[in-house]
Amino acid sequence: MGLYKRQDSRFWWMAYTLRGGQRCESTKTPSKELAKKILQKREAEIVLGRFKVGWAGDRMTFAQLSEEFLRSHSSTLSPKSQENHQMFLKSLRAYFGDRKLTEIDERSVVDYRNYRRSQPLKRNPNRTLKGATVNRELACLHCMFEFALKRKYIGENPAADVQHFNERKERPLKRMLTVDEEHRIIEAAPPYLRVAIVLLVQTGGRTYSEGLSLRWDQVDLIHGVLRLGDDLKTTDSAQPLPLSRLASDVLKEWKKEQSSESQYVFPSPRKADKPIRNARKAWRAALKTAGVPYFPVYNLRHVFCTRLSWVAPDVVVQRAMRHSSPETKRHYQLGMVDQVREGIERANEKTYKNQNNLLRFYYGRVKSQKGAAQTSVSG
């Protein structure tokens, strides 16, 4: 076992023992230091059982893996997750195509990441694909290789250590929605979006899976709850959503005004048997008309969480948001500047009793120090 040179190659070769027999393989590098590291990695793979001759991935293409992944793994997930996987795989298959699984390494995944990030948007060729979109595709790719790893098609996951883009730098600044801004947006929005805005602000539901795709059989106006079912992001998300009096009244009026007999609360204007799938254009137009800086419609869920946090304990907020952990609400609370200021004022009242005395003491001290300084200078 070790490194050696061959007369017919400029690369270093390595020899190692596998299953009692000796194997020889090129390190594909003329650097001895790098060749040593490659040999050490190969020896570690053999010890851990991650290297063997004849992986199924030597014969299986990426396209074949994607079909098996959709059939055996994605089919067990929610309809929305299945739809997302189908969408992500269009780009992944177009890039990796018929490559064998063992031919895809970490560098290939990094190249894919950078290639996708530089792709222009279809709707706006002057802008490139968002890092968040690329990250979702990388997450899907990682999941696929984990699936292949469990089935012993490959020895390691080439997407495991690939760094993702920092999405927070690209996201619009989160800001609290004032009541005046909310009214202006509702006035500028088309009828269906007005109802949707009230529903999202009053329930904290997710925009599409729990809002615009809502069916009337999920709306219980008698008991004042939304029963969303089990095809959601998490099991906690399936808990009933309480409806406020405002949300119930708006839904009752909206149901009276509905001209179609669609099962959906927000039916598509083109196909009544389908829900509205995309409200981004109408939302952006409403914000522009209302004179409100753009923010994603999903942030209405943040507005709901923040407002409820003003008056309700954490356990109620967690139940309302249907989070599995109470810590998650920190990502949804916006601003809280006024609430923090009020808390500081109450703390000052309890600590100093009389803030006027503290103020006189502070200024009096400054004046006395100033007078002493002037006396010493004149002396």
C-alpha positions in Angstrom: 0.0 0.0 0.0 1.2 3.5 -0.8 2.0 5.9 -3.5 4.2 5.3 -6.6 5.0 6.7 -10.0 4.4 5.0 -13.4 6.5 5.7 -16.5 3.5 6.1 -18.7 1.7 8.6 -16.4 2.5 12.0 -15.0 0.2 11.4 -12.0 0.8 9.7 -8.7 -0.8 6.3 -8.3 -2.0 4.7 -5.1 -2.2 1.1 -4.1 -4.5 -0.1 -1.3 -6.0 -3.4 -0.1 -9.7 -4.1 -0.6 -11.3 -7.4 0.4 -8.0 -9.1 0.8 -6.8 -8.1 -2.7 -4.6 -5.2 -3.8 -6.0 -2.5 -6.1 -4.2 0.2 -8.0 -5.7 3.5 -9.0 -4.5 6.9 -10.3 -4.9 9.9 -8.0 -5.2 12.1 -11.1 -2.8 14.7 -9.6 1.0 15.3 -10.1 1.2 16.7 -6.5 2.5 14.2 -4.0 1.0 16.1 -1.1 -2.5 16.1 -2.6 -2.0 12.5 -3.6 -1.3 11.6 0.0 -4.6 13.2 1.1 -6.5 11.3 -1.6 -5.0 8.0 -0.4 -5.8 8.8 3.2 -9.4 9.6 2.2 -9.7 6.3 0.3 -8.3 4.3 3.2 -10.8 6.0 5.5 -13.7 5.2 3.1 -12.6 1.5 3.1 -12.5 1.4 6.9 -16.0 3.0 7.2 -17.4 0.8 4.5 -18.1 3.7 2.2 -16.0 2.5 -0.7 -16.6 -0.6 -2.7 -16.2 -1.7 -6.3 -19.4 -2.0 -8.3 -21.7 0.6 -6.8 -25.2 0.5 -8.4 -24.6 4.2 -9.1 -21.9 3.2 -11.6 -24.8 2.0 -13.8 -27.7 4.2 -12.6 -28.2 7.6 -14.2 -29.5 10.7 -12.4 -32.7 10.6 -14.5 -33.3 7.0 -13.3 -32.7 8.0 -9.7 -35.2 10.9 -10.0 -37.9 8.6 -11.3 -37.4 6.2 -8.4 -37.2 9.1 -6.0 -40.5 10.5 -7.1 -42.1 7.1 -7.0 -40.8 5.8 -3.7 -40.2 9.0 -1.6 -42.1 12.0 -2.9 -45.3 10.1 -3.2 -45.4 9.7 0.6 -45.3 13.5 1.1 -48.0 16.2 0.9 -49.3 17.3 -2.5 -47.5 20.6 -2.2 -44.2 18.9 -1.5 -44.8 16.5 -4.5 -45.5 19.5 -6.7 -42.3 21.3 -5.5 -40.2 18.2 -6.2 -41.5 17.9 -9.7 -40.7 21.6 -10.3 -37.1 21.3 -8.8 -36.4 18.1 -10.8 -37.0 19.9 -14.1 -33.9 22.0 -13.6 -31.9 19.2 -11.9 -32.6 16.7 -14.7 -31.8 19.3 -17.4 -28.4 19.9 -15.9 -27.3 16.4 -14.7 -29.2 14.6 -17.4 -27.9 11.0 -18.0 -24.8 11.3 -15.9 -24.0 8.3 -13.8 -24.5 8.9 -10.1 -20.9 8.1 -9.3 -19.8 10.7 -11.8 -21.5 13.5 -9.8 -19.2 14.9 -7.1 -19.2 17.9 -4.8 -17.6 20.1 -7.5 -20.4 19.1 -9.9 -23.0 20.2 -7.3 -21.1 23.5 -6.7 -21.0 24.1 -10.5 -24.8 23.5 -10.6 -25.4 26.0 -7.8 -23.4 28.7 -9.4 -24.9 28.0 -12.8 -28.4 28.3 -11.5 -27.7 31.5 -9.6 -26.6 33.2 -12.8 -29.7 32.1 -14.8 -32.0 35.1 -15.8 -35.6 35.2 -14.6 -38.2 34.4 -17.3 -40.4 37.3 -16.2 -37.4 39.7 -15.9 -34.3 38.9 -17.9 -32.4 41.7 -16.2 -32.5 39.9 -12.9 -31.1 36.5 -12.0 -32.6 33.6 -10.1 -32.8 34.2 -6.3 -30.5 32.4 -3.9 -33.6 31.1 -2.1 -34.8 29.3 -5.2 -31.4 27.7 -5.8 -31.3 26.7 -2.1 -34.6 24.8 -2.4 -33.3 22.9 -5.4 -30.1 22.1 -3.5 -32.2 20.8 -0.6 -34.1 18.6 -3.0 -30.8 17.3 -4.5 -29.4 16.6 -1.1 -32.6 14.6 -0.2 -32.2 12.6 -3.4 -28.7 11.6 -2.7 -29.6 10.7 0.9 -32.2 8.4 -0.7 -29.6 6.9 -3.0 -27.2 6.6 0.0 -29.7 4.6 2.0 -30.3 2.3 -1.0 -26.5 1.7 -1.3 -26.4 3.2 -4.8 -23.5 5.6 -3.9 -21.0 5.7 -1.1 -21.4 9.4 0.0 -23.6 12.3 -0.6 -21.9 14.8 -2.9 -24.3 17.6 -1.9 -23.7 17.2 1.9 -21.1 19.9 2.3 -22.1 22.3 -0.4 -22.7 25.8 1.1 -26.0 27.4 0.4 -26.6 31.1 -0.4 -27.5 33.6 2.4 -31.2 34.2 1.7 -31.6 36.9 4.4 -29.5 39.3 2.3 -32.0 39.1 -0.5 -35.2 39.2 1.5 -37.1 42.5 1.8 -36.7 44.2 5.2 -39.4 43.0 7.6 -41.6 45.7 8.9 -44.8 46.0 10.8 -48.1 46.8 9.0 -50.0 49.7 10.4 -53.8 49.8 10.6 -53.8 52.7 8.2 -51.6 50.9 5.7 -53.8 47.8 6.0 -56.9 49.8 5.2 -55.3 51.4 2.2 -54.1 48.1 0.8 -57.6 46.5 1.2 -59.2 49.5 -0.6 -56.8 49.1 -3.5 -57.1 45.4 -3.8 -59.6 43.4 -6.0 -62.5 41.9 -4.0 -61.1 38.4 -3.7 -57.8 39.7 -2.4 -59.6 41.9 0.1 -61.2 38.9 1.6 -57.9 36.9 1.5 -56.0 39.7 3.3 -58.5 39.8 6.1 -58.5 36.0 6.4 -54.6 35.9 6.5 -54.3 38.7 9.0 -57.0 37.3 11.2 -55.8 33.6 11.2 -52.1 33.7 10.4 -52.6 31.1 7.7 -50.0 30.4 5.0 -50.8 32.3 1.8 -51.6 29.5 -0.7 -51.8 26.1 1.1 -54.1 27.5 3.8 -55.5 30.7 2.3 -56.1 30.9 -1.4 -56.6 27.2 -1.8 -59.2 27.0 0.9 -62.4 25.1 0.2 -65.9 25.9 1.6 -66.1 22.4 3.2 -63.1 23.4 5.3 -64.9 26.5 6.6 -67.1 25.9 9.7 -69.0 29.1 10.2 -71.2 27.6 12.9 -68.4 26.8 15.2 -66.1 29.5 13.8 -63.1 27.4 12.8 -61.2 26.4 9.7 -60.5 22.6 9.4 -57.6 22.4 7.0 -57.1 18.6 7.0 -53.9 16.6 7.0 -52.2 17.5 3.7 -50.2 20.3 5.2 -46.6 21.2 6.1 -46.6 19.5 9.5 -48.9 17.6 11.7 -49.3 20.6 14.0 -50.5 22.6 11.0 -53.6 20.4 10.8 -55.0 21.8 14.0 -58.3 23.8 13.5 -57.8 27.5 13.0 -60.2 29.7 15.1 -62.0 32.4 13.2 -62.5 35.8 14.8 -65.9 37.5 14.5 -64.4 39.8 11.9 -63.1 36.9 9.8 -66.4 35.0 10.1 -68.5 38.1 9.1 -66.3 38.7 6.1 -66.5 35.1 4.9 -70.3 35.0 5.4 -70.7 38.1 3.2 -68.2 36.8 0.7 -70.2 33.5 0.4 -73.4 35.5 -0.3 -71.6 37.5 -3.1 -70.2 34.4 -4.8 -71.8 33.9 -8.1 -70.3 30.5 -8.9 -71.0 27.2 -7.1 -67.3 26.4 -6.9 -66.0 24.4 -3.9 -63.2 26.9 -3.5 -63.5 30.1 -1.4 -61.3 31.8 -4.0 -62.0 30.1 -7.3 -60.0 30.9 -10.4 -61.8 33.4 -12.7 -60.9 31.1 -15.7 -61.6 27.7 -14.1 -64.1 27.7 -11.3 -63.2 24.2 -10.3 -59.6 25.3 -9.5 -58.4 27.8 -6.9 -56.5 31.0 -7.6 -52.9 29.8 -7.8 -51.0 33.1 -7.9 -51.9 36.5 -6.4 -48.4 38.1 -6.7 -49.3 40.5 -9.5 -52.5 41.7 -7.8 -50.8 42.0 -4.4 -47.9 44.1 -5.9 -50.4 46.3 -7.7 -52.4 46.9 -4.5 -49.3 47.9 -2.6 -48.3 50.3 -5.3 -51.7 51.9 -5.5 -51.8 52.1 -1.7 -48.4 53.7 -1.5 -47.0 51.0 0.7 -43.4 49.7 0.2 -43.4 46.2 -1.2 -43.3 43.2 1.1 -44.3 39.6 0.4 -47.9 38.7 1.1 -46.6 35.8 3.3 -45.5 38.5 5.8 -49.2 38.9 6.8 -48.5 35.7 8.8 -45.8 37.7 10.6 -48.3 40.6 11.2 -50.8 38.1 12.8 -48.1 36.7 15.1 -46.8 40.1 16.2 -50.3 41.5 17.0 -51.3 38.4 18.9 -48.0 38.6 20.9 -49.1 42.0 22.2 -52.0 40.5 24.2 -51.5 36.8 24.5 -49.0 34.6 26.3 -46.4 32.5 24.4 -48.4 29.3 24.7 -51.4 30.9 23.0 -49.2 32.3 20.2 -47.6 28.9 19.6 -51.0 27.3 19.3 -52.3 30.0 17.0 -49.3 29.7 14.8 -49.3 25.9 15.0 -45.6 25.8 15.7 -44.0 22.7 17.2 -41.6 24.9 19.2 -42.3 28.2 21.1 -39.0 29.5 19.9 -40.2 29.6 16.3 -42.3 32.7 17.0 -39.2 34.8 17.2 -38.8 34.6 13.5 -42.3 35.9 13.0 -42.5 38.7 15.4 -42.0 42.1 13.7 -40.5 45.2 15.2 -42.0 45.1 18.8 -40.3 48.5 19.2 -43.3 50.1 21.0 -43.8 47.1 23.2 -40.1 47.1 24.2 -40.3 50.9 24.9 -43.4 50.4 27.1 -41.6 47.6 29.0 -38.6 49.9 29.6 -40.8 52.6 30.8 -42.6 50.3 33.3 -39.2 49.0 34.4 -38.0 52.6 35.0 -41.2 53.4 37.0 -40.6 50.4 39.2 -36.8 51.1 39.6 -36.6 54.9 40.0 -40.1 55.6 41.3 -39.9 59.3 40.3 -38.1 60.0 37.1 -38.3 63.8 37.6 -36.0 63.5 40.6 -33.6 61.4 38.5 -33.7 64.0 35.8 -33.0 66.9 38.2 -30.2 64.9 39.8 -28.5 64.3 36.4 -28.7 67.9 35.2 -27.8 69.2 38.7 -24.7 67.0 38.7 -23.6 68.2 35.3 -24.1 71.9 36.4 -22.2 71.4 39.6 -19.3 69.7 37.8 -19.2 72.5 35.2 -19.2 75.1 37.9 -16.3 73.4 39.7 -14.3 73.2 36.5 -14.8 76.9 35.8 -13.7 77.8 39.4 -10.5 75.8 39.2 -9.6 77.4 35.8 -10.2 81.0 37.1 -8.2 80.2 40.2 
